[in-house]
Amino acid sequence: MTSRQKLVLAMLSLLVLGELCVVGFLARSYFIAPPGNQVAQTTPIEVPPPVPTPTWTMPPTWTPIPLPQETKPPTPTATRVVKDTPTPTITPTYTRVILTTPDTSQVSPNASPTRRAVRRRAPTATPTPSYPFKIVATQEYTTTNSLFVIYAQIKIGDSLVGGYRIVGTHQPSGLTFESPPSCWDLCKASGPRISTTPCCNEFCTPIPSSLPPEVQEGNVAFEAPIYETGSYQIRLLDPQGQPVSDLIEIPIDANNKKWFFFVFNQ
């Protein structure tokens, strides 16, 4: 309790005590006066209303409000830019040095010093891979077909071999096509054989069937649906999908269509 509140409480206590003294004095006069004069001498006493006790409200606690502070822009930081510089590839150069030992027994004091001969070795070229299959026979024929067609025989020695494929890429379209696997016999032909002549009697000898000059037989056929002026780059693959021949480029002309016959052999 503060000193101010204590002071107010003491003043209220003195006021109440004074009022009690006044009431006690009036009551004493009333009881001491004669009975006949009690009514006449009674004077109404105006009692002041009680003073209300003030209620003290504590002022709110002052809270300091922080002043707005100026926000400083971030300090720029220097960034080191590292350029991606390709590392040069160093090719080793072989140098052959031939030293000649002078013959001191026959050299005069005024002779010139021995010359050193330096011979530099030329860089070795990268060898081209050698493939086992080569084209040993080719033939081309005029056609009106809209397909690019190659009939081929894949041989090892004199025997046909199966499981090999011809893969061709057309340029400039870049589309690649692949043939079915080769057969173990002559299963593909560019045309039918000539029919045999029927015998007219029992002494007639049948004529065996033969191929016309424009018909070729092979054990694999490559067909591509694009015949546009440019070229086809073809290659022979083994049953495991590995190349076994050089890359062969065949120029083609859409106004002069042809089909081709190749023989691959080891």
C-alpha positions as YAML, in Angstrom:
chain: A
units: angstrom
residues:
- id: 1
  name: MET
  ca: [0.00, 0.00, 0.00]
- id: 2
  name: THR
  ca: [1.40, 3.39, -0.98]
- id: 3
  name: SER
  ca: [1.78, 6.39, 1.32]
- id: 4
  name: ARG
  ca: [-1.00, 8.23, -0.49]
- id: 5
  name: GLN
  ca: [-3.43, 5.41, 0.09]
- id: 6
  name: LYS
  ca: [-2.43, 5.26, 3.75]
- id: 7
  name: LEU
  ca: [-3.08, 9.01, 4.15]
- id: 8
  name: VAL
  ca: [-6.55, 8.76, 2.58]
- id: 9
  name: LEU
  ca: [-7.41, 5.83, 4.82]
- id: 10
  name: ALA
  ca: [-6.35, 7.81, 7.93]
- id: 11
  name: MET
  ca: [-8.50, 10.80, 6.93]
- id: 12
  name: LEU
  ca: [-11.53, 8.57, 6.40]
- id: 13
  name: SER
  ca: [-10.94, 7.01, 9.82]
- id: 14
  name: LEU
  ca: [-10.87, 10.46, 11.52]
- id: 15
  name: LEU
  ca: [-14.06, 11.49, 9.69]
- id: 16
  name: VAL
  ca: [-15.92, 8.39, 10.82]
- id: 17
  name: LEU
  ca: [-14.63, 8.85, 14.36]
- id: 18
  name: GLY
  ca: [-15.90, 12.49, 14.41]
- id: 19
  name: GLU
  ca: [-19.33, 11.41, 13.22]
- id: 20
  name: LEU
  ca: [-19.50, 8.81, 15.99]
- id: 21
  name: CYS
  ca: [-18.62, 11.45, 18.55]
- id: 22
  name: VAL
  ca: [-21.41, 13.76, 17.31]
- id: 23
  name: VAL
  ca: [-23.98, 10.95, 17.40]
- id: 24
  name: GLY
  ca: [-22.91, 9.93, 20.88]
- id: 25
  name: PHE
  ca: [-23.19, 13.52, 22.14]
- id: 26
  name: LEU
  ca: [-26.72, 13.91, 20.73]
- id: 27
  name: ALA
  ca: [-27.82, 10.63, 22.19]
- id: 28
  name: ARG
  ca: [-26.54, 11.63, 25.61]
- id: 29
  name: SER
  ca: [-28.52, 14.92, 25.50]
- id: 30
  name: TYR
  ca: [-31.63, 13.07, 24.55]
- id: 31
  name: PHE
  ca: [-31.45, 10.63, 27.37]
- id: 32
  name: ILE
  ca: [-30.53, 13.23, 30.03]
- id: 33
  name: ALA
  ca: [-33.41, 15.76, 29.26]
- id: 34
  name: PRO
  ca: [-36.78, 15.50, 31.23]
- id: 35
  name: PRO
  ca: [-39.41, 13.19, 29.75]
- id: 36
  name: GLY
  ca: [-41.93, 15.92, 28.99]
- id: 37
  name: ASN
  ca: [-39.47, 17.98, 27.01]
- id: 38
  name: GLN
  ca: [-38.03, 15.17, 24.98]
- id: 39
  name: VAL
  ca: [-40.40, 15.65, 22.05]
- id: 40
  name: ALA
  ca: [-40.15, 19.42, 22.07]
- id: 41
  name: GLN
  ca: [-36.40, 19.50, 22.35]
- id: 42
  name: THR
  ca: [-35.79, 16.87, 19.73]
- id: 43
  name: THR
  ca: [-34.23, 18.54, 16.75]
- id: 44
  name: PRO
  ca: [-33.73, 16.56, 13.59]
- id: 45
  name: ILE
  ca: [-30.11, 16.13, 12.95]
- id: 46
  name: GLU
  ca: [-29.07, 16.17, 9.39]
- id: 47
  name: VAL
  ca: [-26.66, 13.37, 8.95]
- id: 48
  name: PRO
  ca: [-24.49, 13.85, 5.89]
- id: 49
  name: PRO
  ca: [-24.43, 10.95, 3.53]
- id: 50
  name: PRO
  ca: [-21.42, 8.75, 3.83]
- id: 51
  name: VAL
  ca: [-18.61, 9.76, 1.64]
- id: 52
  name: PRO
  ca: [-17.97, 7.05, -0.96]
- id: 53
  name: THR
  ca: [-14.62, 5.47, -0.75]
- id: 54
  name: PRO
  ca: [-12.71, 6.29, -3.88]
- id: 55
  name: THR
  ca: [-11.39, 3.42, -5.91]
- id: 56
  name: TRP
  ca: [-7.90, 3.99, -7.10]
- id: 57
  name: THR
  ca: [-6.99, 2.62, -10.50]
- id: 58
  name: MET
  ca: [-3.34, 2.12, -11.21]
- id: 59
  name: PRO
  ca: [-2.22, 3.76, -14.43]
- id: 60
  name: PRO
  ca: [-1.09, 1.34, -17.11]
- id: 61
  name: THR
  ca: [2.58, 0.50, -17.19]
- id: 62
  name: TRP
  ca: [4.39, 2.45, -19.87]
- id: 63
  name: THR
  ca: [5.88, 0.21, -22.50]
- id: 64
  name: PRO
  ca: [8.56, 1.77, -24.68]
- id: 65
  name: ILE
  ca: [7.94, 1.48, -28.42]
- id: 66
  name: PRO
  ca: [11.13, 0.83, -30.40]
- id: 67
  name: LEU
  ca: [11.86, 3.41, -33.03]
- id: 68
  name: PRO
  ca: [11.99, 2.16, -36.64]
- id: 69
  name: GLN
  ca: [15.54, 1.57, -37.78]
- id: 70
  name: GLU
  ca: [16.82, 2.11, -41.27]
- id: 71
  name: THR
  ca: [17.45, -1.15, -43.12]
- id: 72
  name: LYS
  ca: [20.79, -1.09, -44.87]
- id: 73
  name: PRO
  ca: [21.10, -2.80, -48.25]
- id: 74
  name: PRO
  ca: [23.26, -5.93, -48.27]
- id: 75
  name: THR
  ca: [26.92, -5.34, -48.94]
- id: 76
  name: PRO
  ca: [27.83, -6.69, -52.39]
- id: 77
  name: THR
  ca: [30.25, -9.59, -52.29]
- id: 78
  name: ALA
  ca: [32.71, -10.09, -55.07]
- id: 79
  name: THR
  ca: [32.26, -13.46, -56.83]
- id: 80
  name: ARG
  ca: [35.14, -15.12, -58.52]
- id: 81
  name: VAL
  ca: [34.15, -16.48, -61.95]
- id: 82
  name: VAL
  ca: [36.14, -19.49, -63.05]
- id: 83
  name: LYS
  ca: [36.09, -20.07, -66.78]
- id: 84
  name: ASP
  ca: [36.01, -23.65, -67.95]
- id: 85
  name: THR
  ca: [39.22, -23.84, -69.97]
- id: 86
  name: PRO
  ca: [39.77, -27.18, -71.68]
- id: 87
  name: THR
  ca: [42.94, -28.91, -70.63]
- id: 88
  name: PRO
  ca: [45.19, -29.45, -73.65]
- id: 89
  name: THR
  ca: [46.05, -33.05, -74.42]
- id: 90
  name: ILE
  ca: [49.77, -33.59, -74.57]
- id: 91
  name: THR
  ca: [50.86, -36.01, -77.31]
- id: 92
  name: PRO
  ca: [54.16, -37.64, -76.46]
- id: 93
  name: THR
  ca: [56.89, -37.10, -79.03]
- id: 94
  name: TYR
  ca: [59.62, -39.66, -79.25]
- id: 95
  name: THR
  ca: [63.08, -38.30, -79.94]
- id: 96
  name: ARG
  ca: [65.96, -40.52, -80.95]
- id: 97
  name: VAL
  ca: [69.36, -39.13, -80.02]
- id: 98
  name: ILE
  ca: [72.52, -40.57, -81.60]
- id: 99
  name: LEU
  ca: [75.75, -39.70, -79.81]
- id: 100
  name: THR
  ca: [79.07, -40.02, -81.58]
- id: 101
  name: THR
  ca: [82.21, -40.48, -79.46]
- id: 102
  name: PRO
  ca: [85.10, -38.51, -80.93]
- id: 103
  name: ASP
  ca: [88.36, -40.21, -81.69]
- id: 104
  name: THR
  ca: [90.80, -38.16, -79.61]
- id: 105
  name: SER
  ca: [93.82, -39.88, -81.09]
- id: 106
  name: GLN
  ca: [93.32, -38.39, -84.54]
- id: 107
  name: VAL
  ca: [91.59, -35.09, -83.75]
- id: 108
  name: SER
  ca: [93.72, -32.00, -83.90]
- id: 109
  name: PRO
  ca: [93.52, -29.39, -81.14]
- id: 110
  name: ASN
  ca: [91.83, -26.91, -83.47]
- id: 111
  name: ALA
  ca: [89.12, -29.36, -84.68]
- id: 112
  name: SER
  ca: [85.46, -28.46, -84.23]
- id: 113
  name: PRO
  ca: [83.36, -30.36, -81.64]
- id: 114
  name: THR
  ca: [81.41, -33.45, -82.69]
- id: 115
  name: ARG
  ca: [77.90, -32.78, -84.07]
- id: 116
  name: ARG
  ca: [74.93, -34.54, -82.52]
- id: 117
  name: ALA
  ca: [72.40, -36.03, -84.89]
- id: 118
  name: VAL
  ca: [68.80, -35.83, -83.60]
- id: 119
  name: ARG
  ca: [66.12, -37.84, -85.40]
- id: 120
  name: ARG
  ca: [62.46, -37.35, -84.53]
- id: 121
  name: ARG
  ca: [60.00, -40.17, -84.86]
- id: 122
  name: ALA
  ca: [56.85, -39.39, -86.86]
- id: 123
  name: PRO
  ca: [53.54, -39.94, -85.02]
- id: 124
  name: THR
  ca: [52.05, -43.37, -85.61]
- id: 125
  name: ALA
  ca: [48.70, -43.35, -87.44]
- id: 126
  name: THR
  ca: [45.73, -45.10, -85.80]
- id: 127
  name: PRO
  ca: [45.28, -48.45, -87.57]
- id: 128
  name: THR
  ca: [41.98, -48.98, -89.34]
- id: 129
  name: PRO
  ca: [40.14, -52.06, -87.99]
- id: 130
  name: SER
  ca: [40.20, -54.98, -90.37]
- id: 131
  name: TYR
  ca: [36.90, -56.84, -90.82]
- id: 132
  name: PRO
  ca: [36.74, -60.48, -91.95]
- id: 133
  name: PHE
  ca: [34.02, -60.12, -94.63]
- id: 134
  name: LYS
  ca: [34.66, -58.40, -97.94]
- id: 135
  name: ILE
  ca: [32.49, -57.84, -101.02]
- id: 136
  name: VAL
  ca: [33.85, -60.18, -103.70]
- id: 137
  name: ALA
  ca: [31.12, -59.70, -106.33]
- id: 138
  name: THR
  ca: [28.61, -56.95, -107.16]
- id: 139
  name: GLN
  ca: [25.87, -56.43, -109.71]
- id: 140
  name: GLU
  ca: [23.21, -53.75, -110.24]
- id: 141
  name: TYR
  ca: [19.95, -53.77, -112.19]
- id: 142
  name: THR
  ca: [17.47, -51.11, -113.28]
- id: 143
  name: THR
  ca: [14.06, -51.21, -111.59]
- id: 144
  name: THR
  ca: [10.81, -49.29, -111.21]
- id: 145
  name: ASN
  ca: [10.29, -50.55, -107.66]
- id: 146
  name: SER
  ca: [9.72, -47.88, -104.98]
- id: 147
  name: LEU
  ca: [11.84, -49.89, -102.51]
- id: 148
  name: PHE
  ca: [15.61, -49.90, -102.15]
- id: 149
  name: VAL
  ca: [16.52, -53.61, -102.41]
- id: 150
  name: ILE
  ca: [19.75, -55.58, -101.95]
- id: 151
  name: TYR
  ca: [20.02, -59.35, -102.49]
- id: 152
  name: ALA
  ca: [23.18, -60.86, -101.04]
- id: 153
  name: GLN
  ca: [24.98, -64.11, -100.43]
- id: 154
  name: ILE
  ca: [26.87, -64.43, -97.14]
- id: 155
  name: LYS
  ca: [29.54, -67.10, -97.43]
- id: 156
  name: ILE
  ca: [32.50, -68.54, -95.57]
- id: 157
  name: GLY
  ca: [34.49, -70.20, -98.29]
- id: 158
  name: ASP
  ca: [32.00, -72.02, -100.53]
- id: 159
  name: SER
  ca: [29.29, -72.45, -97.85]
- id: 160
  name: LEU
  ca: [26.39, -70.14, -97.11]
- id: 161
  name: VAL
  ca: [26.11, -69.07, -93.45]
- id: 162
  name: GLY
  ca: [22.99, -68.00, -91.55]
- id: 163
  name: GLY
  ca: [22.24, -65.49, -88.80]
- id: 164
  name: TYR
  ca: [23.92, -62.48, -90.46]
- id: 165
  name: ARG
  ca: [22.08, -59.19, -91.08]
- id: 166
  name: ILE
  ca: [22.52, -56.21, -93.39]
- id: 167
  name: VAL
  ca: [21.97, -52.80, -91.75]
- id: 168
  name: GLY
  ca: [21.58, -49.68, -93.88]
- id: 169
  name: THR
  ca: [21.24, -45.97, -93.06]
- id: 170
  name: HIS
  ca: [19.76, -43.56, -95.60]
- id: 171
  name: GLN
  ca: [21.37, -40.17, -96.04]
- id: 172
  name: PRO
  ca: [20.37, -37.40, -95.65]
- id: 173
  name: SER
  ca: [17.27, -38.59, -93.73]
- id: 174
  name: GLY
  ca: [19.33, -40.60, -91.21]
- id: 175
  name: LEU
  ca: [16.75, -43.42, -91.05]
- id: 176
  name: THR
  ca: [18.18, -46.90, -90.39]
- id: 177
  name: PHE
  ca: [16.73, -50.22, -91.57]
- id: 178
  name: GLU
  ca: [17.73, -53.84, -90.92]
- id: 179
  name: SER
  ca: [17.23, -57.06, -92.85]
- id: 180
  name: PRO
  ca: [16.04, -60.41, -91.43]
- id: 181
  name: PRO
  ca: [18.78, -62.94, -90.52]
- id: 182
  name: SER
  ca: [20.40, -64.75, -93.42]
- id: 183
  name: CYS
  ca: [19.42, -68.34, -94.25]
- id: 184
  name: TRP
  ca: [21.67, -71.38, -94.56]
- id: 185
  name: ASP
  ca: [20.57, -71.84, -98.19]
- id: 186
  name: LEU
  ca: [19.43, -69.73, -101.17]
- id: 187
  name: CYS
  ca: [16.08, -68.69, -99.71]
- id: 188
  name: LYS
  ca: [15.77, -65.30, -101.46]
- id: 189
  name: ALA
  ca: [15.48, -64.59, -105.18]
- id: 190
  name: SER
  ca: [14.77, -61.48, -107.20]
- id: 191
  name: GLY
  ca: [12.49, -63.41, -109.58]
- id: 192
  name: PRO
  ca: [11.12, -66.87, -110.46]
- id: 193
  name: ARG
  ca: [13.08, -69.59, -112.20]
- id: 194
  name: ILE
  ca: [12.38, -70.60, -115.82]
- id: 195
  name: SER
  ca: [9.77, -73.39, -115.93]
- id: 196
  name: THR
  ca: [10.77, -76.82, -117.22]
- id: 197
  name: THR
  ca: [9.54, -77.96, -120.64]
- id: 198
  name: PRO
  ca: [7.12, -80.91, -120.30]
- id: 199
  name: CYS
  ca: [8.11, -84.19, -122.02]
- id: 200
  name: CYS
  ca: [6.18, -85.17, -125.05]
- id: 201
  name: ASN
  ca: [7.05, -88.89, -124.76]
- id: 202
  name: GLU
  ca: [8.91, -91.28, -122.53]
- id: 203
  name: PHE
  ca: [12.18, -90.67, -124.34]
- id: 204
  name: CYS
  ca: [12.10, -86.93, -123.71]
- id: 205
  name: THR
  ca: [14.66, -85.54, -121.27]
- id: 206
  name: PRO
  ca: [13.25, -82.77, -119.01]
- id: 207
  name: ILE
  ca: [15.02, -79.41, -119.17]
- id: 208
  name: PRO
  ca: [16.20, -78.36, -115.65]
- id: 209
  name: SER
  ca: [14.99, -75.08, -114.33]
- id: 210
  name: SER
  ca: [17.39, -72.14, -114.58]
- id: 211
  name: LEU
  ca: [17.56, -68.48, -113.66]
- id: 212
  name: PRO
  ca: [17.05, -65.71, -116.18]
- id: 213
  name: PRO
  ca: [20.01, -63.32, -116.50]
- id: 214
  name: GLU
  ca: [18.19, -60.58, -114.56]
- id: 215
  name: VAL
  ca: [17.40, -62.85, -111.59]
- id: 216
  name: GLN
  ca: [19.77, -63.34, -108.64]
- id: 217
  name: GLU
  ca: [19.51, -65.63, -105.63]
- id: 218
  name: GLY
  ca: [20.84, -65.05, -102.15]
- id: 219
  name: ASN
  ca: [20.39, -66.07, -98.54]
- id: 220
  name: VAL
  ca: [19.44, -62.57, -97.28]
- id: 221
  name: ALA
  ca: [17.42, -59.64, -98.68]
- id: 222
  name: PHE
  ca: [17.59, -56.03, -97.48]
- id: 223
  name: GLU
  ca: [14.56, -53.84, -98.27]
- id: 224
  name: ALA
  ca: [14.12, -50.18, -97.28]
- id: 225
  name: PRO
  ca: [10.93, -48.17, -97.95]
- id: 226
  name: ILE
  ca: [12.80, -44.93, -98.81]
- id: 227
  name: TYR
  ca: [14.22, -44.41, -102.30]
- id: 228
  name: GLU
  ca: [15.21, -40.74, -102.31]
- id: 229
  name: THR
  ca: [18.25, -39.21, -103.94]
- id: 230
  name: GLY
  ca: [21.22, -39.49, -101.61]
- id: 231
  name: SER
  ca: [22.99, -42.65, -100.48]
- id: 232
  name: TYR
  ca: [22.72, -45.76, -98.31]
- id: 233
  name: GLN
  ca: [25.51, -46.71, -95.92]
- id: 234
  name: ILE
  ca: [25.34, -50.47, -95.37]
- id: 235
  name: ARG
  ca: [27.28, -52.85, -93.15]
- id: 236
  name: LEU
  ca: [27.17, -56.59, -92.40]
- id: 237
  name: LEU
  ca: [26.56, -57.69, -88.77]
- id: 238
  name: ASP
  ca: [27.22, -61.11, -87.26]
- id: 239
  name: PRO
  ca: [24.64, -63.02, -85.14]
- id: 240
  name: GLN
  ca: [25.89, -61.16, -82.04]
- id: 241
  name: GLY
  ca: [25.24, -57.77, -83.68]
- id: 242
  name: GLN
  ca: [28.93, -56.90, -84.18]
- id: 243
  name: PRO
  ca: [30.11, -55.36, -87.48]
- id: 244
  name: VAL
  ca: [32.07, -57.82, -89.66]
- id: 245
  name: SER
  ca: [32.47, -55.69, -92.82]
- id: 246
  name: ASP
  ca: [33.56, -52.20, -93.78]
- id: 247
  name: LEU
  ca: [30.99, -49.42, -94.11]
- id: 248
  name: ILE
  ca: [29.91, -49.38, -97.76]
- id: 249
  name: GLU
  ca: [28.25, -46.28, -99.27]
- id: 250
  name: ILE
  ca: [25.92, -46.77, -102.25]
- id: 251
  name: PRO
  ca: [24.84, -43.59, -104.12]
- id: 252
  name: ILE
  ca: [21.22, -43.64, -105.32]
- id: 253
  name: ASP
  ca: [19.18, -41.46, -107.67]
- id: 254
  name: ALA
  ca: [15.40, -41.30, -107.44]
- id: 255
  name: ASN
  ca: [15.21, -40.67, -111.23]
- id: 256
  name: ASN
  ca: [17.36, -43.74, -112.04]
- id: 257
  name: LYS
  ca: [16.29, -46.48, -109.62]
- id: 258
  name: LYS
  ca: [18.31, -49.69, -109.28]
- id: 259
  name: TRP
  ca: [18.52, -52.78, -107.11]
- id: 260
  name: PHE
  ca: [21.81, -54.45, -106.13]
- id: 261
  name: PHE
  ca: [23.32, -57.92, -105.68]
- id: 262
  name: PHE
  ca: [26.38, -58.50, -103.44]
- id: 263
  name: VAL
  ca: [28.45, -61.49, -102.39]
- id: 264
  name: PHE
  ca: [30.18, -61.25, -98.98]
- id: 265
  name: ASN
  ca: [32.95, -63.73, -98.24]
- id: 266
  name: GLN
  ca: [35.82, -64.09, -95.80]
...
